[in-house]
Amino acid sequence: MIKRIEDCIGNLRTLYEVGEIGHTRFVPWDGFLKSIMGQVERNKTLSEKQKNHLSRIESACSSEVLSASKEWRKKYDSDLREIAVICAEYYTNHPDITQRYWTLIAEKVLKDKDGHNLSKYEFTRMCMNPYADKVIQEHRSTPRFKPGQVVQVRTTNRLDMAPEYSSNRTTNMRYKLHRKAARGERVLALVVTSNARPIYRAAKGGKVYSILPVGSDIKEPIYACEKDLKAVKIPKNS
């Protein structure tokens, strides 16, 4: 039994070191294994409940899991790194700070975009959920608007949700434009670039554009999601 527990502790720590086992699982499992190790060393018999819990931990930390983790790391290539960067930037830039999940994983990715390595556990948690799926699809979609195109800010716009990339003055002007369009007033803008910033809204039309409002005091571009804008037909001079 001692050898069995020792092997389980070794596998658990290896998987924790490579990121395959998260901190919230590692701490209680490691504590439990140390506890029953001491119990066995004192020649005390484990209860059925303890034996069952040991079996569950062994299953999660088996040699097969270790082998699968090694294979995953071998196959972690530039395509998976690109997906991880897209998702890490989304969670880092989410306008609601309470929704910025997976911060430690995101930090790990953004510190080394081209050379980081995520475990399958880390990648699955951050990049294989419904929100991440929407962000990846939007990032890869073809932009609806082109640079130089005139667009109108929708009444349903959320310009106020854009992360704070600009000066305080620009932020205040952006909020005024948001309110002006929401009241039904016509707010026109010129598209400067598409994919101007990381996506921060997990929704269809979440692609971010930099736009320059027409007839506004704003002298630098502001940011808007594709769903905040609609195309405008400019009448030809007769």
C-alpha positions as CSV (number, residue, x, y, z in Angstrom):
1,M,0.0,0.0,0.0
2,I,2.9,2.4,0.8
3,K,4.4,1.9,-2.7
4,R,0.9,2.4,-4.2
5,I,0.5,5.8,-2.4
6,E,4.1,6.9,-3.2
7,D,3.5,6.2,-6.9
8,C,0.2,8.2,-6.8
9,I,1.9,11.1,-5.0
10,G,4.7,11.1,-7.7
11,N,2.2,11.1,-10.6
12,L,0.1,13.8,-9.0
13,R,3.1,16.1,-8.5
14,T,4.3,15.5,-12.1
15,L,0.9,16.3,-13.5
16,Y,0.6,19.4,-11.3
17,E,4.1,20.7,-12.5
18,V,3.1,20.5,-16.1
19,G,-0.3,22.1,-15.5
20,E,-2.4,19.0,-16.1
21,I,-3.8,19.1,-12.5
22,G,-5.0,22.4,-11.2
23,H,-4.1,24.0,-7.9
24,T,-7.6,23.5,-6.5
25,R,-7.4,19.7,-7.0
26,F,-3.7,19.3,-6.2
27,V,-3.8,20.8,-2.7
28,P,-6.6,18.6,-1.2
29,W,-5.4,15.5,-3.0
30,D,-1.8,16.0,-2.0
31,G,-2.9,16.6,1.6
32,F,-5.1,13.5,1.6
33,L,-2.3,11.2,0.2
34,K,0.1,12.5,2.8
35,S,-2.5,11.8,5.5
36,I,-3.2,8.2,4.5
37,M,0.5,7.6,4.0
38,G,1.1,8.5,7.7
39,Q,-1.9,6.3,8.6
40,V,-0.5,3.3,6.8
41,E,3.0,3.9,8.2
42,R,1.4,3.7,11.7
43,N,-0.1,0.3,10.7
44,K,-3.6,1.6,10.7
45,T,-6.1,0.3,8.2
46,L,-7.7,2.6,5.6
47,S,-11.5,2.9,5.6
48,E,-13.5,1.9,2.5
49,K,-14.2,5.6,1.9
50,Q,-10.5,6.4,2.0
51,K,-9.7,3.4,-0.3
52,N,-12.3,4.6,-2.8
53,H,-11.0,8.2,-2.8
54,L,-7.5,6.9,-3.3
55,S,-8.7,4.9,-6.3
56,R,-10.3,8.0,-7.8
57,I,-7.1,10.0,-7.4
58,E,-5.1,7.1,-9.0
59,S,-7.4,7.1,-11.9
60,A,-7.0,10.8,-12.5
61,C,-3.2,10.5,-12.1
62,S,-2.6,7.2,-13.9
63,S,0.3,6.3,-16.2
64,E,-2.2,6.6,-19.1
65,V,-3.0,10.2,-18.1
66,L,0.8,11.0,-17.9
67,S,1.4,9.5,-21.4
68,A,-1.6,11.4,-22.9
69,S,-0.2,14.6,-21.3
70,K,3.2,14.0,-22.9
71,E,1.7,13.3,-26.3
72,W,-0.4,16.5,-26.1
73,R,2.6,18.6,-25.3
74,K,4.4,17.1,-28.4
75,K,1.5,18.1,-30.6
76,Y,1.1,21.6,-29.1
77,D,1.9,23.7,-32.2
78,S,1.5,27.2,-33.7
79,D,-2.1,26.6,-34.6
80,L,-3.0,25.8,-31.0
81,R,-0.9,28.7,-29.7
82,E,-2.8,31.1,-32.0
83,I,-6.1,29.9,-30.5
84,A,-4.8,30.2,-27.0
85,V,-3.6,33.8,-27.7
86,I,-7.1,34.7,-29.1
87,C,-8.8,33.3,-26.0
88,A,-6.3,34.8,-23.5
89,E,-6.7,38.3,-25.1
90,Y,-10.5,38.0,-24.9
91,Y,-10.5,37.1,-21.2
92,T,-7.9,39.7,-20.4
93,N,-9.8,42.5,-22.2
94,H,-13.4,41.6,-21.0
95,P,-15.1,44.8,-19.9
96,D,-16.5,43.2,-16.9
97,I,-13.6,42.4,-14.5
98,T,-15.7,39.8,-12.8
99,Q,-15.8,37.8,-16.0
100,R,-12.1,37.7,-16.6
101,Y,-11.7,34.0,-16.0
102,W,-8.6,31.9,-16.4
103,T,-6.3,34.8,-15.5
104,L,-3.3,32.7,-14.6
105,I,-3.5,30.7,-17.8
106,A,-4.0,33.9,-19.9
107,E,-1.0,35.5,-18.3
108,K,1.1,32.4,-19.1
109,V,0.1,32.6,-22.7
110,L,0.5,36.4,-23.2
111,K,3.9,36.4,-21.6
112,D,5.2,34.2,-24.4
113,K,2.7,34.1,-27.3
114,D,5.0,32.2,-29.7
115,G,6.7,29.9,-27.2
116,H,4.2,29.0,-24.4
117,N,3.0,25.5,-23.8
118,L,-0.4,24.8,-22.2
119,S,-1.4,21.4,-20.9
120,K,-4.5,19.8,-22.3
121,Y,-6.3,20.6,-19.0
122,E,-5.3,24.3,-19.3
123,F,-6.2,24.6,-23.0
124,T,-9.5,22.8,-22.5
125,R,-10.6,25.1,-19.7
126,M,-9.8,28.4,-21.4
127,C,-10.3,27.6,-25.1
128,M,-12.9,24.9,-25.3
129,N,-16.0,26.5,-23.9
130,P,-19.0,28.2,-25.6
131,Y,-17.7,31.7,-25.1
132,A,-14.2,30.9,-26.5
133,D,-15.8,29.2,-29.5
134,K,-17.7,32.4,-30.4
135,V,-14.6,34.5,-30.0
136,I,-12.5,32.2,-32.2
137,Q,-15.3,32.1,-34.9
138,E,-15.5,35.9,-34.9
139,H,-11.8,36.3,-35.1
140,R,-11.6,34.1,-38.2
141,S,-14.7,35.6,-39.9
142,T,-14.4,37.9,-42.8
143,P,-14.8,41.6,-41.8
144,R,-18.2,43.0,-42.9
145,F,-16.8,46.6,-43.3
146,K,-13.8,47.8,-45.1
147,P,-11.3,50.6,-44.4
148,G,-12.7,53.9,-45.8
149,Q,-16.3,52.8,-45.6
150,V,-18.9,55.1,-44.0
151,V,-21.0,53.4,-41.3
152,Q,-23.7,54.4,-38.9
153,V,-23.6,53.6,-35.2
154,R,-26.7,51.6,-34.2
155,T,-29.2,52.7,-31.6
156,T,-28.4,49.4,-29.8
157,N,-24.7,50.1,-29.8
158,R,-22.4,49.4,-26.8
159,L,-19.6,51.8,-27.5
160,D,-19.6,52.3,-23.7
161,M,-18.3,48.7,-23.2
162,A,-15.0,49.2,-25.1
163,P,-12.0,48.7,-22.9
164,E,-10.1,51.9,-21.9
165,Y,-7.5,52.1,-24.7
166,S,-7.7,55.9,-25.2
167,S,-7.4,59.1,-23.3
168,N,-10.0,60.2,-20.7
169,R,-11.3,62.8,-23.1
170,T,-11.8,60.3,-25.9
171,T,-13.5,57.9,-23.5
172,N,-15.9,60.7,-22.5
173,M,-16.6,61.6,-26.1
174,R,-17.2,57.9,-26.9
175,Y,-19.8,57.7,-24.2
176,K,-21.5,60.8,-25.5
177,L,-21.7,59.2,-29.0
178,H,-23.0,56.0,-27.5
179,R,-25.8,58.0,-25.8
180,K,-26.5,60.1,-28.9
181,A,-27.0,57.1,-31.2
182,A,-29.0,55.3,-28.5
183,R,-31.4,58.3,-28.5
184,G,-32.0,57.7,-32.2
185,E,-29.8,60.5,-33.5
186,R,-27.7,59.8,-36.7
187,V,-24.1,59.1,-35.8
188,L,-21.8,58.5,-38.8
189,A,-18.2,57.3,-38.8
190,L,-15.4,56.3,-41.1
191,V,-13.9,52.8,-40.8
192,V,-10.2,53.0,-40.2
193,T,-9.2,49.4,-39.6
194,S,-10.9,46.0,-38.9
195,N,-9.5,43.6,-36.3
196,A,-8.2,46.7,-34.6
197,R,-8.1,45.2,-31.1
198,P,-8.6,41.8,-29.4
199,I,-12.3,40.8,-29.3
200,Y,-13.8,41.6,-25.9
201,R,-17.4,40.5,-26.5
202,A,-18.2,36.8,-27.1
203,A,-21.0,37.4,-29.6
204,K,-21.7,37.4,-33.3
205,G,-20.5,40.7,-34.6
206,G,-17.8,40.9,-31.9
207,K,-15.0,41.8,-34.3
208,V,-13.4,45.1,-33.2
209,Y,-13.0,48.1,-35.6
210,S,-11.3,51.4,-35.2
211,I,-13.6,54.2,-36.5
212,L,-13.4,58.0,-36.8
213,P,-16.7,59.7,-36.0
214,V,-17.8,62.2,-38.6
215,G,-18.4,65.8,-37.5
216,S,-17.1,65.1,-34.0
217,D,-14.4,66.7,-31.9
218,I,-12.7,63.3,-31.5
219,K,-9.4,63.5,-33.4
220,E,-8.3,59.9,-32.8
221,P,-10.1,56.7,-33.7
222,I,-12.3,55.0,-31.2
223,Y,-13.3,51.3,-31.0
224,A,-16.6,49.6,-31.8
225,C,-17.7,46.1,-32.4
226,E,-19.1,45.0,-35.7
227,K,-22.6,44.6,-34.2
228,D,-22.5,48.2,-33.1
229,L,-22.4,49.4,-36.7
230,K,-24.4,49.2,-39.9
231,A,-23.7,50.1,-43.5
232,V,-24.7,53.5,-44.9
233,K,-25.5,54.3,-48.5
234,I,-24.2,57.7,-49.5
235,P,-26.4,59.3,-52.1
236,K,-24.6,60.3,-55.3
237,N,-24.6,63.9,-56.3
238,S,-27.1,64.6,-59.0
